Amino acid sequence: MYRIKNFLTPTAKLTIAHTHLLSTLLYASPVFSFLNKRELNMLSLAYNHIARFITGSPYRTHHCHNLRQLGWLELPNLLKLNQLTEACKIINQPDRTPSLSSILIPYINLNSLRSSNSTQIRTIKANNSGGDALFANSIGKPWNSLPNNLRNTTSHNQFKSSLKDYLKTQWLCPCPEPD
């Protein structure tokens, strides 16, 4: 790809990236919750290379500038977006996924608090580090940390767009936005 990148238009580069690279990355995203930090960093490097390929920016340009230029999320937030949109589907349409709906147990607060009407998922304490990657915990912890207005959204499309806007404010990289 890099040999012909100078002959491709930015639209063609974006199409190639979406059809061949990003579709595979997003399809396999449920598996990525089980990756260790080193493997996730390697995947992040590949994701950043895709962004650099599309924008045509020099190698020394920080990856955040490329991602912001494209309107993309950082890889950990992108994986979280995919996980949480799946959780929204499971919670709001339990009849479509009965096997997964039985795994995600709603948390029922016995105290009458303002947050008692918000949808939360019960997480199970694991005895080992492998248990933390279980489906219920890998979705439950980030779901419970969302603001109430996001958790109570019932429309899948509205939830996804609101969550994407929310995650764009949660940049993990400390580099400042370009002028």
LINZILIN-V739190 format. One record per helix or strand of 2 or more residues. SS is the DSSP state (2 for helix, 1 for strand). FROM is the first residue (numbers start at 1). TO is the last residue. If there is no record, write none. Layout:
((SS | FROM | TO) (SS | FROM | TO))
This chain:
((2 | 5 | 7) (2 | 10 | 27) (2 | 31 | 34) (2 | 37 | 55) (2 | 63 | 70) (2 | 75 | 92) (2 | 98 | 101) (2 | 114 | 117) (2 | 129 | 133) (2 | 135 | 144) (2 | 148 | 151) (2 | 156 | 168))
